[in-house]
Amino acid sequence: MTGAEAGWVRVCSVAELRAGEGILVRTTPPIALFRCGDRIHCIDDTCTHEDYSLAEGWVENGQVECPLHLARFDLVTGAVLSPPATRPVRVHEVRVEDGDVLVHLPPEYEIAVGRAADHE
């Protein structure tokens, strides 16, 4: 599924999200989900400093820290909170319906047909 078909996409169940851990969703480009308390956040998965998965990072106080060079990003705004990154990550709107997590993706994002998420 690509283009205008993207929109709201089911990516996982709320039960699959653990506090302090990220889930990689294999869209193109990839996105990551994080649970912080009662809130669920979705950002582009790739660190803007150097290509590395933010889903593998440390999550605390509404922030994720890239494990490669320790750049930190705000999960609400995508803003850079510490170098070496200088560019923010893109943030995606999230909603929960009947225990499922849905993410609103832009038309240019590609999603595997028949399966929105292949997370680890």
Accessible surface in RSA format (square Angstrom, percent):
REM  Atomic radii and reference values for relative SASA: ProtOr
REM  Chains: A
REM  Algorithm: Lee & Richards
REM  Probe-radius: 1.40
REM  Slices: 20
REM RES _ NUM      All-atoms   Total-Side   Main-Chain    Non-polar    All polar
REM                ABS   REL    ABS   REL    ABS   REL    ABS   REL    ABS   REL
RES MET A   1    69.55  36.0  58.12  38.5  11.43  27.2  50.81  43.2  18.74  24.8
RES THR A   2    71.66  51.0  65.61  66.5   6.05  14.4  33.07  44.4  38.60  58.3
RES GLY A   3    27.30  33.7   0.00   N/A  27.30  33.7  25.88  71.0   1.42   3.2
RES ALA A   4   103.69  95.3  68.22 105.3  35.47  80.7  73.29 103.2  30.40  80.5
RES GLU A   5   118.64  68.1  98.29  74.4  20.36  48.5  44.20  85.5  74.44  60.8
RES ALA A   6     2.78   2.6   0.00   0.0   2.78   6.3   0.00   0.0   2.78   7.4
RES GLY A   7    22.70  28.0   0.00   N/A  22.70  28.0  19.77  54.3   2.93   6.6
RES TRP A   8    78.24  31.4  50.99  24.7  27.25  64.0  36.22  19.3  42.02  68.2
RES VAL A   9     7.52   4.9   4.25   3.8   3.27   7.9   7.52   6.5   0.00   0.0
RES ARG A  10   113.11  47.5 103.61  52.8   9.50  22.6  50.70  69.3  62.41  37.8
RES VAL A  11     1.08   0.7   0.00   0.0   1.08   2.6   0.25   0.2   0.82   2.2
RES CYS A  12     0.26   0.2   0.00   0.0   0.26   0.6   0.26   0.7   0.00   0.0
RES SER A  13    26.50  22.4  26.50  35.4   0.00   0.0  20.56  43.8   5.94   8.3
RES VAL A  14    31.01  20.4  31.01  28.1   0.00   0.0  31.01  26.9   0.00   0.0
RES ALA A  15    93.01  85.5  58.94  91.0  34.07  77.5  68.31  96.2  24.70  65.4
RES GLU A  16    74.77  42.9  53.66  40.6  21.11  50.3  38.35  74.2  36.42  29.7
RES LEU A  17     4.03   2.2   0.05   0.0   3.98  10.0   0.06   0.0   3.97  10.7
RES ARG A  18   163.40  68.6 157.31  80.2   6.09  14.5  42.39  57.9 121.01  73.3
RES ALA A  19    76.31  70.2  52.52  81.1  23.79  54.1  52.68  74.2  23.63  62.6
RES GLY A  20    35.58  43.9   0.00   N/A  35.58  43.9  18.00  49.4  17.58  39.4
RES GLU A  21    91.14  52.3  87.46  66.2   3.67   8.7  33.26  64.3  57.88  47.3
RES GLY A  22    20.44  25.2   0.00   N/A  20.44  25.2   0.00   0.0  20.44  45.8
RES ILE A  23    14.75   8.4  13.52  10.1   1.23   3.0  14.75  10.6   0.00   0.0
RES LEU A  24    24.53  13.7  22.07  15.8   2.46   6.2  22.07  15.5   2.46   6.6
RES VAL A  25     0.02   0.0   0.02   0.0   0.00   0.0   0.02   0.0   0.00   0.0
RES ARG A  26   113.29  47.6  97.22  49.6  16.07  38.3  39.51  54.0  73.78  44.7
RES THR A  27     6.96   5.0   0.00   0.0   6.96  16.6   0.59   0.8   6.37   9.6
RES THR A  28    83.12  59.1  81.52  82.6   1.60   3.8  52.42  70.4  30.71  46.4
RES PRO A  29    55.40  40.4  53.51  48.8   1.88   6.8  55.40  45.7   0.00   0.0
RES PRO A  30    43.60  31.8  43.10  39.3   0.50   1.8  43.10  35.6   0.50   3.1
RES ILE A  31     0.00   0.0   0.00   0.0   0.00   0.0   0.00   0.0   0.00   0.0
RES ALA A  32     0.00   0.0   0.00   0.0   0.00   0.0   0.00   0.0   0.00   0.0
RES LEU A  33     0.00   0.0   0.00   0.0   0.00   0.0   0.00   0.0   0.00   0.0
RES PHE A  34     0.00   0.0   0.00   0.0   0.00   0.0   0.00   0.0   0.00   0.0
RES ARG A  35    67.71  28.4  67.30  34.3   0.41   1.0   3.87   5.3  63.84  38.7
RES CYS A  36    29.83  22.6  17.16  19.1  12.67  29.8  22.11  56.0   7.72   8.3
RES GLY A  37    57.33  70.7   0.00   N/A  57.33  70.7  42.98 118.0  14.35  32.1
RES ASP A  38   147.55 103.4 113.77 113.2  33.78  79.9  35.95  84.6 111.60 111.3
RES ARG A  39   139.53  58.6 135.60  69.1   3.93   9.3  56.53  77.3  83.00  50.3
RES ILE A  40    25.42  14.5   9.41   7.0  16.01  38.6   9.41   6.8  16.01  43.4
RES HIS A  41    12.94   7.1   9.90   6.9   3.04   7.8   3.96   4.1   8.99  10.5
RES CYS A  42     0.63   0.5   0.00   0.0   0.63   1.5   0.00   0.0   0.63   0.7
RES ILE A  43     0.00   0.0   0.00   0.0   0.00   0.0   0.00   0.0   0.00   0.0
RES ASP A  44    25.35  17.8  25.35  25.2   0.00   0.0   8.07  19.0  17.28  17.2
RES ASP A  45     4.29   3.0   4.29   4.3   0.00   0.0   0.00   0.0   4.29   4.3
RES THR A  46    46.87  33.3  42.27  42.9   4.59  10.9  28.97  38.9  17.89  27.0
RES CYS A  47     4.57   3.5   1.85   2.1   2.72   6.4   0.00   0.0   4.57   4.9
RES THR A  48    27.71  19.7  13.94  14.1  13.77  32.8  19.82  26.6   7.89  11.9
RES HIS A  49    70.70  38.6  42.75  29.7  27.95  71.5  23.58  24.3  47.12  54.8
RES GLU A  50    87.92  50.5  81.77  61.9   6.15  14.6  33.10  64.0  54.82  44.8
RES ASP A  51   124.15  87.0 101.96 101.5  22.19  52.5  32.42  76.3  91.73  91.5
RES TYR A  52    78.83  36.8  71.98  41.0   6.85  17.8  44.22  33.2  34.61  42.7
RES SER A  53    20.63  17.4  14.84  19.8   5.79  13.3  14.18  30.2   6.45   9.0
RES LEU A  54     0.00   0.0   0.00   0.0   0.00   0.0   0.00   0.0   0.00   0.0
RES ALA A  55    11.91  10.9   4.17   6.4   7.74  17.6   4.24   6.0   7.67  20.3
RES GLU A  56   108.16  62.1  81.68  61.8  26.48  63.0  38.12  73.7  70.04  57.2
RES GLY A  57     9.22  11.4   0.00   N/A   9.22  11.4   0.07   0.2   9.15  20.5
RES TRP A  58   145.37  58.3 140.36  67.9   5.01  11.8 112.70  60.1  32.67  53.0
RES VAL A  59    20.77  13.7   2.30   2.1  18.46  44.5   2.30   2.0  18.46  50.1
RES GLU A  60   125.71  72.2 116.64  88.2   9.07  21.6  37.33  72.2  88.38  72.2
RES ASN A  61   132.66  91.5  94.69  91.5  37.96  91.4  33.24  80.0  99.42  96.1
RES GLY A  62    19.87  24.5   0.00   N/A  19.87  24.5  14.83  40.7   5.04  11.3
RES GLN A  63    49.30  27.6  48.73  35.6   0.57   1.4   5.16  11.0  44.14  33.5
RES VAL A  64     0.16   0.1   0.00   0.0   0.16   0.4   0.16   0.1   0.00   0.0
RES GLU A  65    44.81  25.7  44.57  33.7   0.25   0.6   5.87  11.4  38.94  31.8
RES CYS A  66     2.01   1.5   2.01   2.2   0.00   0.0   0.18   0.5   1.82   2.0
RES PRO A  67    35.04  25.5  16.11  14.7  18.94  68.8  16.31  13.5  18.73 116.4
RES LEU A  68    69.54  38.7  48.56  34.7  20.98  52.7  50.88  35.7  18.65  50.2
RES HIS A  69    79.62  43.5  64.26  44.7  15.37  39.3  42.55  43.9  37.07  43.1
RES LEU A  70    96.83  53.9  92.94  66.5   3.89   9.8  92.94  65.3   3.89  10.5
RES ALA A  71     0.48   0.4   0.48   0.7   0.00   0.0   0.48   0.7   0.00   0.0
RES ARG A  72    73.78  31.0  73.78  37.6   0.00   0.0  16.04  21.9  57.73  35.0
RES PHE A  73     0.00   0.0   0.00   0.0   0.00   0.0   0.00   0.0   0.00   0.0
RES ASP A  74    34.61  24.2  34.61  34.4   0.00   0.0   0.41   1.0  34.20  34.1
RES LEU A  75     0.63   0.4   0.00   0.0   0.63   1.6   0.00   0.0   0.63   1.7
RES VAL A  76    75.15  49.5  62.09  56.2  13.07  31.5  64.42  56.0  10.74  29.1
RES THR A  77    87.16  62.0  62.04  62.9  25.12  59.9  65.86  88.5  21.29  32.2
RES GLY A  78     0.00   0.0   0.00   N/A   0.00   0.0   0.00   0.0   0.00   0.0
RES ALA A  79    41.01  37.7  38.45  59.3   2.55   5.8  41.01  57.7   0.00   0.0
RES VAL A  80    42.14  27.7  18.19  16.5  23.95  57.7  18.19  15.8  23.95  65.0
RES LEU A  81    69.41  38.7  41.24  29.5  28.17  70.8  46.31  32.5  23.10  62.2
RES SER A  82    22.34  18.9  19.72  26.3   2.62   6.0  21.16  45.1   1.18   1.7
RES PRO A  83   105.18  76.7  94.28  85.9  10.90  39.6  94.83  78.3  10.35  64.3
RES PRO A  84    50.40  36.7  37.08  33.8  13.32  48.4  40.81  33.7   9.58  59.6
RES ALA A  85     3.12   2.9   0.00   0.0   3.12   7.1   0.15   0.2   2.96   7.8
RES THR A  86   118.64  84.4  87.79  89.0  30.85  73.5  69.42  93.2  49.23  74.4
RES ARG A  87   144.43  60.6 143.94  73.4   0.49   1.2  60.52  82.7  83.91  50.9
RES PRO A  88    82.74  60.3  71.36  65.0  11.38  41.4  71.36  58.9  11.38  70.7
RES VAL A  89     6.92   4.6   0.06   0.1   6.86  16.5   2.79   2.4   4.14  11.2
RES ARG A  90   110.86  46.5  98.22  50.1  12.64  30.1  39.74  54.3  71.11  43.1
RES VAL A  91    56.94  37.5  33.52  30.3  23.42  56.4  33.52  29.1  23.42  63.5
RES HIS A  92     8.93   4.9   2.93   2.0   6.01  15.4   2.61   2.7   6.32   7.4
RES GLU A  93   117.05  67.2 100.96  76.4  16.09  38.3  41.72  80.7  75.33  61.5
RES VAL A  94    34.02  22.4   7.56   6.8  26.46  63.8   7.56   6.6  26.46  71.8
RES ARG A  95    94.70  39.8  87.71  44.7   6.99  16.6  40.94  56.0  53.76  32.6
RES VAL A  96    77.25  50.8  49.00  44.4  28.26  68.1  49.00  42.6  28.26  76.6
RES GLU A  97    77.83  44.7  71.90  54.4   5.93  14.1  31.29  60.5  46.54  38.0
RES ASP A  98   151.74 106.3 107.21 106.7  44.53 105.3  41.83  98.4 109.91 109.6
RES GLY A  99    38.05  46.9   0.00   N/A  38.05  46.9  28.46  78.1   9.59  21.5
RES ASP A 100    43.23  30.3  43.23  43.0   0.00   0.0   1.36   3.2  41.87  41.8
RES VAL A 101     0.00   0.0   0.00   0.0   0.00   0.0   0.00   0.0   0.00   0.0
RES LEU A 102    23.84  13.3  23.84  17.1   0.00   0.0  23.84  16.7   0.00   0.0
RES VAL A 103     0.00   0.0   0.00   0.0   0.00   0.0   0.00   0.0   0.00   0.0
RES HIS A 104    74.60  40.8  71.51  49.7   3.09   7.9  36.70  37.8  37.90  44.1
RES LEU A 105     0.83   0.5   0.00   0.0   0.83   2.1   0.00   0.0   0.83   2.2
RES PRO A 106    16.49  12.0  12.80  11.7   3.69  13.4  16.42  13.6   0.07   0.4
RES PRO A 107    79.61  58.0  77.68  70.8   1.93   7.0  78.50  64.8   1.10   6.8
RES GLU A 108   107.86  61.9  81.90  62.0  25.96  61.8  65.14 126.0  42.72  34.9
RES TYR A 109     4.32   2.0   4.08   2.3   0.24   0.6   2.02   1.5   2.30   2.8
RES GLU A 110    89.79  51.6  88.20  66.7   1.59   3.8  11.94  23.1  77.86  63.6
RES ILE A 111     5.80   3.3   0.25   0.2   5.55  13.4   1.93   1.4   3.87  10.5
RES ALA A 112    51.67  47.5  36.05  55.6  15.62  35.5  47.87  67.4   3.80  10.1
RES VAL A 113   131.17  86.3 105.42  95.4  25.75  62.0 105.88  92.0  25.29  68.6
RES GLY A 114    80.56  99.3   0.00   N/A  80.56  99.3  42.46 116.5  38.10  85.3
RES ARG A 115   139.34  58.5 130.64  66.6   8.70  20.7  48.96  66.9  90.39  54.8
RES ALA A 116    19.00  17.5   9.01  13.9   9.99  22.7   9.25  13.0   9.75  25.8
RES ALA A 117     7.13   6.6   3.20   4.9   3.93   8.9   3.23   4.6   3.89  10.3
RES ASP A 118    63.65  44.6  57.83  57.6   5.82  13.8  19.19  45.2  44.46  44.3
RES HIS A 119    48.88  26.7  25.08  17.4  23.80  60.9  17.98  18.5  30.90  36.0
RES GLU A 120   152.95  87.8  93.21  70.5  59.75 142.3  77.69 150.3  75.26  61.5
END  Absolute sums over single chains surface
CHAIN  1 A     6363.5       4946.7       1416.9       3251.2       3112.3
END  Absolute sums over all chains
TOTAL          6363.5       4946.7       1416.9       3251.2       3112.3
